[in-house]
Amino acid sequence: RMGGAGWLRVAAAAGCAAVTCALATAMVARRVVAWRRWLRAMAVLRDVEESFATPTERLQRVVNSLAVEMFAGLASEDASKVRMLLTCVDSLPDGSEEGIYYAVDIGGTGFRFLKVQLGPGSTIINQKIERQPVKKELMEGTSEDFFNSIASTLKNFIEREGDEGRALGFTFSFPVRQFSITSGSLIRWTKEFSIEDAIGQDVAQCLNEALERNGLNLKVNALMNNTVGTLALGHYYDEDTIAAVIIGAGTNACYIERNEAITKCQCLLTNSGQTVVNVEWGSFRPPQIPLTPYDICFYNETTNYYDQGFEKMISGVYLGEIARLVFHKMAQESDVFGTDVDGLAIPFILSTPCLAAIREDDSLDLKEVGSILEEQLKIHNVPLKTRRLVQRVCDIITQRAARLAAAGIVAILQKLGRDGTLCGTTRVRSMTGVPKRSAIAIDGCLYQEYSVFREYLNEAVLEILGEEIAATVVLKVVEEGSGMGAALIAATYSSTRNNSI
């Protein structure tokens, strides 16, 4: 017979067993819940992988579509998704330019002021560059305030340098319809600029008036965008440079086109036989690339606004934001980032340089990934498997962007008949003789500074073209092309000689 104490021990043991069983059941239940939440995060990842995929065949169709749009854009105004703006540049520097020239370069992130001293034989004897960020109030204010700020800063720069130089090149990296090498009206702002009263105005005249108000005896001698400046600097050192591409805060391209291929705006064409065309490919919307919720900018809760499609898939202003939107979706579907995820709801809190740093972290514990999540998004103690997930998302976004940029480059080659195919088809042309060498000048921090992006782009060009044709294409980094090139074109057009490209 069991005494009272024995029964108590049995009851206690049974109670402990029950508690242990209950705890084990609760732990298993929590693990099941956690696993299901993780699976939901992985489902988001698989959806992103599928919708962002850019297999070679799909890229070739993107190439063909963009080339068709380029043909249409040269035929007539407003006939294409890409504007194919005529730049009125029909002469590029050839190395014989000499003297001191100034340039103003307005891009997506700031102002740059340059002084360039040129010597014979493609020699830059001396150069001075000053940078200044664009204040938010100037980006949203009046055109007079905007151009006065540029003129005032240029005046101070020139006074410090002590020489006004011979001419001024003006790089204005927004869509402009040019009337001549020294004039052109702003079509629209891109990036984060919204100076409404500047739209439709002659931006070169606006700067000239501001220069006069500030007492400067200098006028714009050459107006261009950053792609044209990059092309000029590339051509200055390598006469086989046929196109230029910007892949930085924004993205765009230009190339040298035969006048006989241009049927619109014949009054702007000269007798030189060729003209530089500003593609404005940022507005291209590749029909072969699925539109995802992460590629859409919302004006309000009910209206989707989707413009500058190519640019928003490729350029530095947007890649970090695309990643944030994916992470925010994962946080809504799961607890992979924990509960303190308010930072993920803040637009543009994650910059593209942070995305690049996440992707290029090769440490075993992904320490840099954890630091960025903590410092930028205020998400603490992220486990390693989540850090790996974050890195994978950044890789997917980077890969799509780089491969689409590669497709854009090949589309230009196709338009010029230098891609080894008949334009608009994939039928291989029988090669006769030695294929022409094609140099592409590339400027912009994404291509220059983000090695993974550069590797993906180069790989995609090789995939699309094949080894034989890819061997004839040279992608060349051209630093400070937009500003230096403006000074070079100002030099070209300030001389009395008539250089043709």
N, C-alpha and C positions, 0 to 999 in steps of 0.2 A: 504494500500500500504506500501511496505517495503522500507524504505529509504536506502541511500547508506551505512550508518553505519551498518544497519541490514544485508544487503547483505554481507558486509565484515565479520560480525560475523558468518554468516552461512557458508561462504566460509572457514573461519578459522577453524570452527568446523569440517567441512567436511575434510579439509586438515589434521587436527589432527587425525580424525578417520582413514583416509587412512594411515597416518604414523603409527598409533597404530596397524592397521590391518597388515601393512607390517612388522612391528617389530614382531608382534605375529607370523606371518607366518614364518619369518626368524628363530625365536626361536624354533618353532615347527620343522622346517626343520633341524636345528642343532641338536635338540634332537633325531630326527629320524636317522640322520647320526650317532650320538654318540651311539644310541641304536644298530644300525646295526653293528657298529664296536665292541661293547661289545659282540654281538651275535657271531661275528667271533672269538673273544677270547674264548668264551664259547665252540665254535665248536672245537677249538684246545684242550681244556680241555677234552671234551667228547671223542675225539680221543685218547688222552693219557690214560684216564680211561679205555677205551675198550682194547687198545693194551697192557696195563700193567697189565691187570687183571690176577689173579692167583687163580681161584676157586680150591677147594680141589681135584676135579677129575683131573684137569689139573696137579696139583702138584704131584698126584700119578703117572701120566704118566711120569713126569720128573724123579721121583724116579726110576721107572722101567727102563727108558732109561739109566740113569747113572749107575745103577747096572749092566746092560748088558755091558756097556762100561768097567766097572771094571773087569768083567769076561774076556772080550777079552784082556784087557791090561795085565792080568796075564798070558795069554796063549802064547803071543809072542810079540816081540818088533814091534812097529809101526803098530799094529793091531787095535788100539783104539784111540779115541780122547783124552783120559786121559792116561798118560804115565805109571802109576802104577810102579814107580821106587822102586827098592829094596834098602833099606837103609843100609843093612849089620848090622843093630842093632838087635841082638837077645837076648840081656840082658838089663833089665831095673833096676833102683835102687830099693832096697827093704827096705831101712832104716838102713842097717848095715854099710853104708859107713862112713868113718871118715877122717879128715884131711882138708887141705887147697887146694882149686882148683881155677883156673882162667878160664874165658870164654870170648870169643869175639863174639859179636852178630851183624851181618850185616843184616839189614832189608831194608824196602823201604824208610825210612825217616832219618835214621842215624845209627851211630855206638854206641854200648854199650859195656862197659868193666866192668867185674864183678870179685870180689873176694868173695869166699864162703867158710866158715868154717863149716864143718859137724861134728855132734856128733852122737852117737848111738841112735837107736830108732826113726828114721825119724826126727832128730832134727837139724835145721839150727841154729848154735850158733851165727854166725855173717855173715853179708853180706854187701858188699860195691858195689855200682853201679855208674858208671860215664857215662854220655851221651855226644855225640858230633854229630852235624849235618854233613851230607855229603855235601861237597862243590861241586858245579855244575861242576867245572873243573875236579874233580876227577871222577865224574860219566861219563864223556865223554873223559877222557884222556887215559893213558896207564896203563896196569896191574901193571907194576913195581911201578909207582907212587902211584897207589891205595893201593897196599899191603904194600909199604914202609910207607905210612901214618898210616895205621893200626898198624904196628909193632912199629913205633916210639911212637905213643900215648900209646900203651900197655906198652912199656918200661918205660915211664914216670909214668904211673899208678902204675906199680909194684915197682918202686923205691920209690914212696911215701908211699906205703904200707909196704915195707921192708921185703917181703917174697915172693920168686918165686913160692912157692907152689909145688904140686906134679905133676900136669898135666894140660893140656890146652884143653878145649872144644871149638869147632869152629862151631857156627851157621851161615850158609850161605844160606839165604832164596831165592834161585833161583834154577831153575831146574838143577840138577847135576846127572850124571850117576856114581854111586859109584862102586869102585873096591874092597874096603875093608872099615873097620871102620875108617881108617885114610887117605883115598884117594878117589878122585872122580873128573871127568872132567865136566866143565861147558857146558851145552847143549845150553843154550841161556839166554840172559838177559830178565827180565820183568820190569814192572814199567817204570821208566824213565832212567834206566842205559843203556849205549851203549859203553862199553869198548871192542872194536872189537877184539883186540889181546888176550883177556882173554878167548874167546870162544874156547873150546876144551882143555884148559889147566887144569892141576890138581890144583885145588884151594888150597888144603891143602899144597901141595908142594910149591906153590907160597908164601903162608904165612910163611912156614918154612924157605924158603930162605930169606925172608925179615926179619924174626926174627934173623937169623944168621948175616945178614948184620948190624943189629942194636945191635949186641953183647948180645943177649938174649939166655940163656941156657935153652930153653923151646921149645917143639915141640907140634904140634897138636896131641892129643891123641884120639880124637873122632870128626869126621866131621858129621854134620847133618843139616837139615833145621829147621825152627822155629816150625813147627808142631811136629817134633820128640822131640824137647826140651820140648814143652808143654806137650806132652804125658808123658815124663819122670817125670816131676814135678808132674803131676796129679797122676801117678802111685806110686810115692814116698809116697804120703799121702793116697792113696786109691787104693788098689790092683784090684778093679773092673773096673778101668779105661781101656777101650778097644780102645779108639780113641781120637784124639785131632783135634781141628778145630781152624784156625786163621781167624778172621773177623776184619780186621783193614784196613791199607793202601791197602793191598792185601788180598786175601783169598785162603785158601788151607786146606787140611786135610790129616791125616795119621791114620793108624789103625793097630792092631795086626792081622796078617793073619797066618793061618796054612800052613806050608810048602807044604803039600800034595795038596793044592789048587793052587800052583804056578808051572806052567810047563815051564816057560822060565827061563833062567839064572840059571840053577841048580847048576852051579859051585859056585855061591855066597851063597848058602844055607848051613847051618850048621846042626849039629845033635841035636840042641836044640828043634826042632819041630815047632818053630814059628819065624816069621820075621816081623819087622815093615815095612809096605809099605807106601810110599809117593804117594798119589793119584794124585797130580797135577791136581786137578779138575778145576782150573782156565781156562784151555783150553777147557773144555767141552762146547759144544754148544747145549743147549736144543732145540730139534726140535719142541717141543710143545709151545715154547714161541716166539711170533711174533718178527721179527727183525724190529725195528723202526728206523727212521732217527736219533733219539736221542742217539742210541746205537752205532753209527758208528763213527770211527775216520777217518779223511781224510788225506791221504798223499799229495794229490794235488786235483785239481778241477775235474779231470776226473776219478780218481781211488779210489774206496772205499777199505779201509783196515779193515777187521774184524777178530780179533784174540783175544784169551783170553776172549771168550764170557761170560762165567760164572763170571769171575772176574770183567769184566766191568759192569755187571748188579748188582753186590753185593758190591764191595769193596769201601773203603773210598777215594781212589784216584779219582774215577769217578762219584760218586753220585752227588756231587755239580755241576760238568760239565754237567751232564744230565739235571739237573734243569735249568741251564743257557741256554741250547739249547732250552728247551721248552719255557722259557721266551722270548728268542730272536725270536722264531717263533710267539709268541703272539704279540710282538712289531711290527713285520712285517705285521701282519694281522689286527692290531687294534691300537688304541691310549691309551690303558689302562695304559701304563707307561708314557704317555706324549710324548714329542718330543725329550727330551734329553736322548737318550738311547744308546749312543756310548759305554758305559761300557758293555752292553750286547753282544757286538761283540768281546770281548776279551776272548780268550779261558782260561779256568780254573781260571777265576777271582773269581768265587764263590766256596769257599771251602766246604767240607762236614760238618765240625763243624758249619759253618754258616747255612747250610741246617738244621742241627739238632736243632740249636737255633731257627730258624724260626718255625719248626714243634712243638717245645715244648713251644712256647710262649702262655701262657694261659690267658693273660691280655685281658680285654674287648675291648680295642682299638688296640690290637696287636702292642703295642709300639715298642717292640724289632724287629718285622718284618720291621717296617718303618725305624728304625735305621740302620739295616743291609742293606736294599736297598739303603739308603742314603750314608752310609760309604763305602760299598764294591762296589756298582754299580753306585754310583753318581746319583741316581734317587731320586728326591726330591718331597715332598708333595704328596705322593702316597695316594689316598683315601682308606677308610677302606674296601670297597668292593674289591678293587684290592689286598689289603693286605691279605684278606681272600682267594682270588684266588691263590695267591702265596703260602700260607700255605697249601692249598689243593694239589697243584702240588707236594710240598715237601713230603706230606703224601703219595701220590700215589707211588712216587719213593722209599720211605723208605719201604713201605709195600711190594712191589714186591721184593726188595732186601732181606728183612728178610725172606720172605716166600720161596724164592729160596734157601737160605742158609739152612733153615729147611729141604727142600727136599733133599739137599745134605747129611745132617746128617742121615736122614731116609734111604737113599740109602746105606750108610755104614752098618746100622743095618740090612737092607735086605740082603746085601751081606753075612753077618755073621749069617743069620737065626734068628735074634733077633727082627724082626719087627712084628711077629705074622702072617706072610703070607708065602706062598711058594715063593721062590725067583723068581722075574720076573713076578709074577701074583698077583691078588688081592684076590685069594681064601683063606679064613681064615683056618688056620691049627687048629685042635682041640688041645687045650693046655693040656698037661699032667704034673702033678707035679707043682712045683713052678717055674715060669719063672725066668731066670737069670737076675740079676741086671746089668745094663749097665751104667757105668759112662762115660760121654764125657767131656773132659777138653777143655775149650774154653778160648782163649786169643785174645786180640785185642780191640782197643778202640771203635769200632762200637758197639760191644756187651756189653762191660763193662760200657761205659759211656753214651750211647745213649739209654735211658730207653724205648722210644717208639719202637725202633728197636728190643730191647730185648723182649718186650711184644709181638710184632707181630711174632717173631720167635718162642717163646714158644707156642703161640696159634696155630701156624701152625703145629708144631710137634704133639700136642694133636689132632688136626683135622685129620691128616694123619694116626696116629697110633691107635686112639681110646683110651678111658680112661683106659682099662685094661692093654694094653701094655705100654702106656705112663707112667703109674704108676711105671714101672720097669726101666725107663730111667731117669737118673739124669744129668742135664746140669750144670756143675760146672765152675765158673769163676776161672781161674788160672792166677794170675798176675805175670808178668816177667817170664813166662814159657819158652820162647825161650832162654833166657840167663841163668837163673837158671838151666834149664834142661840140657843145654850144660855142665855146671860144674858137674852136677850129673852123666851124662853118662861118662864124663871123669873120674870121681871117680870110676864108675862101671868097666870100662875097664882098669883102672890102677891097680886094685887089681888082685890077683892070683886066686880068686875064680871064678867059672863059674855059674853066675846066669842065669837061664832061665826064660822067661816071661810066 
